[in-house]
Amino acid sequence: MTTINDISDLVRILQERPDWLDAVRRMILTDELLRLPETVAKIAADLQEYSRQTNERLARLEERMDGLEEGQVRLEGRIGALEEGQTGLLRRMGRVESQISDIRGDMFEITAARRIGPIVIQQMGLRRCRAIVGPATPLPEERLDDIRQAEIDGIVGDNADYEVSLADLVLYGVKRADDQSVWVVVEASVRIDEHDVSRARQRADILSAVYKENALAVVVGESIADYDRARAEDADVEVIIMRPHYRPEE
């Protein structure tokens, strides 16, 4: 018969009799505590599996991110190419618009110059006028000779003959108001600007200096900015605004 006198005897006996130890455990511990090692082991296995799946997902996500970054780089390259193409297109459109504007201006000068003679004559109060320079009328040789001689004599500057020959229209007639002979230099442009005003004034002054007669400067166009109109007024240049079909503005 086994006698237990103290705790040491109990521990020794339980070590010697594992079946007794299990019986004591079942008596002292609850079923949940008894299953705790198994539960912990299962949790550890689940955590390990979750960690493995998470790492796989992260790896796939990194691959996708790498793919997205590569796609972004390609997209940025395409956007850059599109921007360069757009810039080139805008430059070409600007050149085309400039060419169209030049053509429109040339057509206006040619068409208007053929029709503004009577309008200028009426607006400026002239009679007995004839065209000295026009679309189909180059500056006559005798007039060129007069201007070149004035250049030699120092009356006008160099290339004065060339300047006058470039005028859109030059008329010579008589003013009704005082019956005095007068030159009229006309510059025609779709949109009148300071350059038109300056050229008209400069070329009129050349003729006035060469022939010692009054010379009027006129600019004709479809529009003019207020500041260019003020410049024309300061330079004593007449402004005639043409409406559609080349009728003068009232």
C-alpha positions as CSV (number, residue, x, y, z in Angstrom):
1,M,0.0,0.0,0.0
2,T,1.3,3.4,-1.0
3,T,1.5,6.0,1.8
4,I,1.6,9.7,1.2
5,N,3.0,11.7,4.1
6,D,3.8,15.0,2.3
7,I,3.8,16.8,-1.0
8,S,7.1,15.2,-2.0
9,D,5.6,11.8,-1.8
10,L,2.7,13.0,-4.0
11,V,5.0,14.4,-6.6
12,R,7.1,11.2,-6.6
13,I,4.1,9.0,-6.9
14,L,2.6,11.1,-9.8
15,Q,6.0,10.9,-11.6
16,E,6.0,7.2,-11.2
17,R,2.3,6.8,-12.2
18,P,1.6,8.9,-15.4
19,D,-1.9,7.6,-15.5
20,W,-2.5,9.0,-12.0
21,L,-1.0,12.3,-13.2
22,D,-3.5,12.4,-16.1
23,A,-6.3,11.7,-13.8
24,V,-5.2,14.5,-11.4
25,R,-5.0,16.9,-14.4
26,R,-8.4,16.1,-15.6
27,M,-9.8,16.6,-12.1
28,I,-8.0,19.9,-11.6
29,L,-8.0,21.5,-15.1
30,T,-11.0,22.3,-17.2
31,D,-11.4,20.8,-20.7
32,E,-10.5,24.2,-22.3
33,L,-7.3,24.3,-20.4
34,L,-6.5,20.8,-21.2
35,R,-7.0,21.5,-24.9
36,L,-4.9,24.8,-24.6
37,P,-1.7,23.4,-26.1
38,E,-3.6,22.0,-29.0
39,T,-5.4,25.3,-29.4
40,V,-2.1,27.3,-29.3
41,A,-0.5,24.9,-31.8
42,K,-3.5,25.4,-34.2
43,I,-3.4,29.2,-33.7
44,A,0.4,29.1,-34.5
45,A,-0.3,27.1,-37.6
46,D,-3.1,29.4,-38.7
47,L,-0.8,32.4,-38.1
48,Q,1.9,30.8,-40.1
49,E,-0.5,30.1,-43.0
50,Y,-1.9,33.7,-42.8
51,S,1.6,35.1,-42.9
52,R,2.5,32.9,-45.9
53,Q,-0.7,34.1,-47.8
54,T,-0.1,37.7,-46.8
55,N,3.5,37.5,-48.1
56,E,2.2,36.0,-51.4
57,R,-0.4,38.8,-51.7
58,L,2.2,41.5,-51.0
59,A,4.5,39.9,-53.6
60,R,1.7,40.0,-56.2
61,L,0.8,43.6,-55.2
62,E,4.5,44.6,-55.6
63,E,4.4,43.0,-59.1
64,R,1.3,45.0,-59.9
65,M,2.8,48.2,-58.6
66,D,5.9,47.6,-60.7
67,G,3.6,47.0,-63.7
68,L,1.7,50.2,-62.8
69,E,4.9,52.2,-62.5
70,E,6.1,50.9,-65.9
71,G,2.7,51.7,-67.4
72,Q,2.8,55.2,-65.8
73,V,6.3,55.8,-67.3
74,R,5.0,54.7,-70.7
75,L,1.9,56.9,-70.3
76,E,4.0,59.8,-69.3
77,G,6.1,59.2,-72.4
78,R,3.1,59.1,-74.6
79,I,1.7,62.3,-72.9
80,G,5.1,64.0,-73.5
81,A,5.0,62.9,-77.2
82,L,1.4,64.2,-77.5
83,E,2.4,67.5,-75.9
84,E,5.3,67.8,-78.3
85,G,3.0,66.9,-81.2
86,Q,0.4,69.5,-80.0
87,T,3.1,72.1,-79.7
88,G,4.2,71.4,-83.2
89,L,0.6,71.4,-84.5
90,L,0.1,74.8,-82.8
91,R,3.2,76.2,-84.4
92,R,2.1,74.9,-87.8
93,M,-1.4,76.3,-87.2
94,G,0.2,79.6,-86.3
95,R,2.2,79.6,-89.5
96,V,-0.9,78.7,-91.5
97,E,-3.0,81.5,-89.8
98,S,-0.2,83.9,-90.5
99,Q,-0.1,82.9,-94.2
100,I,-3.8,83.1,-94.4
101,S,-3.7,86.6,-92.8
102,D,-0.9,87.6,-95.3
103,I,-3.0,86.3,-98.2
104,R,-6.1,88.1,-96.9
105,G,-4.1,91.3,-96.5
106,D,-2.7,91.0,-100.0
107,M,-6.1,90.3,-101.5
108,F,-7.5,93.2,-99.6
109,E,-4.8,95.6,-100.8
110,I,-5.3,94.4,-104.4
111,T,-9.1,94.5,-104.4
112,A,-9.4,97.6,-102.3
113,A,-6.8,99.5,-104.2
114,R,-8.9,99.0,-107.4
115,R,-12.0,100.4,-105.7
116,I,-10.9,103.0,-103.2
117,G,-9.8,105.5,-105.7
118,P,-13.3,107.0,-106.1
119,I,-13.9,106.7,-102.4
120,V,-10.7,108.5,-101.5
121,I,-11.4,111.2,-104.1
122,Q,-14.9,111.7,-102.6
123,Q,-13.7,111.6,-98.9
124,M,-10.8,113.9,-99.5
125,G,-12.7,116.4,-101.7
126,L,-10.6,116.0,-104.9
127,R,-11.2,116.4,-108.6
128,R,-9.3,115.8,-111.8
129,C,-7.4,112.9,-110.2
130,R,-5.2,110.4,-111.8
131,A,-3.5,107.3,-110.4
132,I,0.3,107.7,-110.4
133,V,0.8,104.3,-108.5
134,G,-1.7,101.5,-108.3
135,P,-2.0,97.7,-108.5
136,A,-1.4,97.7,-112.3
137,T,0.4,101.1,-112.4
138,P,4.0,101.2,-111.4
139,L,5.7,104.5,-110.5
140,P,6.5,106.1,-113.9
141,E,10.2,106.5,-114.9
142,E,10.0,110.3,-114.9
143,R,8.7,110.3,-111.3
144,L,11.5,107.9,-110.3
145,D,14.0,110.3,-112.0
146,D,12.6,113.2,-110.0
147,I,12.8,111.4,-106.7
148,R,16.4,110.1,-107.5
149,Q,17.5,113.6,-108.3
150,A,16.1,114.8,-105.0
151,E,18.1,112.0,-103.3
152,I,21.2,113.3,-105.0
153,D,20.4,116.9,-104.0
154,G,19.9,115.8,-100.4
155,I,16.3,116.8,-100.3
156,V,15.1,113.3,-99.4
157,G,16.9,110.3,-97.9
158,D,18.3,107.3,-99.7
159,N,15.8,104.7,-101.2
160,A,13.0,107.3,-101.3
161,D,12.2,106.2,-104.8
162,Y,11.9,102.6,-103.6
163,E,9.6,103.7,-100.7
164,V,7.2,105.6,-103.0
165,S,7.1,102.8,-105.5
166,L,5.8,100.5,-102.7
167,A,2.8,102.6,-101.9
168,D,-0.6,100.8,-102.5
169,L,-2.0,103.8,-104.3
170,V,-0.8,107.3,-105.2
171,L,-3.2,109.9,-106.6
172,Y,-2.5,113.3,-108.0
173,G,-5.3,115.8,-108.3
174,V,-6.8,119.1,-107.2
175,K,-8.6,119.9,-103.9
176,R,-12.0,121.3,-104.5
177,A,-11.8,123.5,-101.4
178,D,-8.9,125.7,-102.5
179,D,-8.2,124.5,-106.1
180,Q,-4.6,123.5,-105.1
181,S,-2.8,120.6,-106.6
182,V,-2.3,117.8,-104.1
183,W,-0.7,114.3,-103.8
184,V,-2.5,111.5,-102.0
185,V,-0.6,108.5,-100.7
186,V,-2.8,105.6,-99.7
187,E,-1.8,102.5,-97.6
188,A,-4.4,99.7,-97.5
189,S,-4.5,96.9,-94.9
190,V,-7.2,94.7,-93.4
191,R,-6.2,95.8,-89.9
192,I,-4.6,99.2,-89.9
193,D,-1.6,99.5,-87.6
194,E,1.2,101.9,-86.7
195,H,3.3,100.7,-89.6
196,D,0.6,101.6,-92.1
197,V,0.3,105.0,-90.6
198,S,4.1,105.5,-90.6
199,R,4.5,104.4,-94.2
200,A,1.7,106.6,-95.5
201,R,3.1,109.6,-93.7
202,Q,6.7,108.9,-94.8
203,R,5.8,108.4,-98.4
204,A,3.6,111.5,-98.5
205,D,6.4,113.6,-97.0
206,I,8.8,112.4,-99.7
207,L,6.4,113.5,-102.5
208,S,5.8,116.8,-100.8
209,A,9.5,117.5,-100.4
210,V,10.3,116.5,-104.0
211,Y,7.5,118.5,-105.7
212,K,7.1,121.3,-103.2
213,E,3.3,120.5,-103.1
214,N,0.9,119.4,-100.5
215,A,0.7,115.7,-100.0
216,L,-2.0,113.9,-98.0
217,A,-1.5,110.6,-96.2
218,V,-4.4,108.2,-96.0
219,V,-4.8,104.7,-94.5
220,V,-7.6,102.4,-95.5
221,G,-8.7,99.2,-93.8
222,E,-11.5,97.2,-92.2
223,S,-10.5,98.1,-88.6
224,I,-8.0,100.1,-86.5
225,A,-7.3,100.1,-82.8
226,D,-8.0,103.3,-80.8
227,Y,-4.3,103.8,-80.1
228,D,-3.4,103.5,-83.8
229,R,-6.2,105.9,-84.7
230,A,-4.7,108.3,-82.2
231,R,-1.2,107.9,-83.8
232,A,-2.8,108.6,-87.2
233,E,-4.4,111.8,-85.8
234,D,-1.1,112.9,-84.4
235,A,0.7,112.3,-87.7
236,D,-2.1,114.0,-89.7
237,V,-3.0,110.8,-91.5
238,E,-6.6,110.4,-92.7
239,V,-8.3,107.1,-91.7
240,I,-10.9,105.5,-93.9
241,I,-12.6,102.4,-92.5
242,M,-14.1,100.1,-95.1
243,R,-17.3,98.1,-94.4
244,P,-18.0,94.8,-96.2
245,H,-18.1,95.2,-100.0
246,Y,-15.6,98.1,-99.5
247,R,-18.1,100.8,-98.7
248,P,-16.7,103.6,-96.4
249,E,-17.8,103.8,-92.8
250,E,-20.2,106.6,-92.3
